[in-house]
Amino acid sequence: MGLLLNPRAAFALASEFQQKGAAVGELFQFASGLYFRGKLAYARAFGRAPRGGSGALAIVPGRGLMDVEQRITAEELRAIGEVPVDVRDARYREALVRDVELLASRLGKRGEAVLLGSIATGKYADVLLDILGDRLLFPPSFVGRGDM
């Protein structure tokens, strides 16, 4: 993300980001390329929003769940970068728990959420499973793939 924060960067996303911020999805896509791009395309195509929510959310350190279209500024990105993706860190865990509980209430008893991320470690799945239980689904192709 350092390139995006560099005031001398002249490419379109960096210029836009430095002037008025950029969508979380765009920033994550820039940072991780194909890894996030495919997941974002899938979520946008197949995600169905629960009442009052978005069909495509990203887990953002210290922010919990964010709509991938929500814009953030350079200052916000720097703050996000200070929070490790670690369930033992209260800044990460508490924000995620807060938002997953809200998502669970919006989904109702029969709504489901699909995690398009790592299931090999507890950094995402543990919190989501604790709250969503069997309403949390994983694509079969992700099982056994390691830390995605």
C-alpha positions, 0 to 999 in steps of 0.5 A, a space after each residue: 500500500 506504500 505506493 498508494 500513499 506515496 505523494 509522487 505516485 502518478 497512476 490513476 488509483 494513487 492520484 484518486 486515493 490521495 485526493 478523495 479516498 478509494 473504495 475498500 475493494 479497490 484498495 484490497 484488489 490493488 494490494 493483493 491482485 488476483 487473490 482478491 480480484 477473483 473473490 471480489 468479482 464472485 461476491 459482486 456477482 453472487 452476493 445477496 444483501 441482507 436487510 440494510 446491508 451489503 452483499 459484498 463485505 471485507 474484513 478490515 483490521 480494526 474496522 470489522 466488516 466493511 462494504 467493499 464500495 465504502 471509501 476510505 482515506 489515506 489517514 484511515 488506511 494508515 490506521 488500518 495498517 496499525 492493527 494486526 490480523 490477530 484474534 488476540 488483538 482486541 482492536 481486531 477482534 472486537 470490531 469484527 465481533 461487533 459487525 458479525 453480530 450485526 450481520 447475524 441479526 440482519 441475516 435472520 435465522 435462515 440467512 447465510 454468509 459465505 466466507 471467501 477467505 482463509 479457513 485454514 487459520 482462525 484469524 477469520 473463521 473462528 470469529 465468524 463461526 462462533 457467531 454465525 454457526 452453520 449459517 457460515 458457508 465455505 466454497 468446497 474448493 477452499 477446504 484444505 487449501 491452506 491459508 488463503 
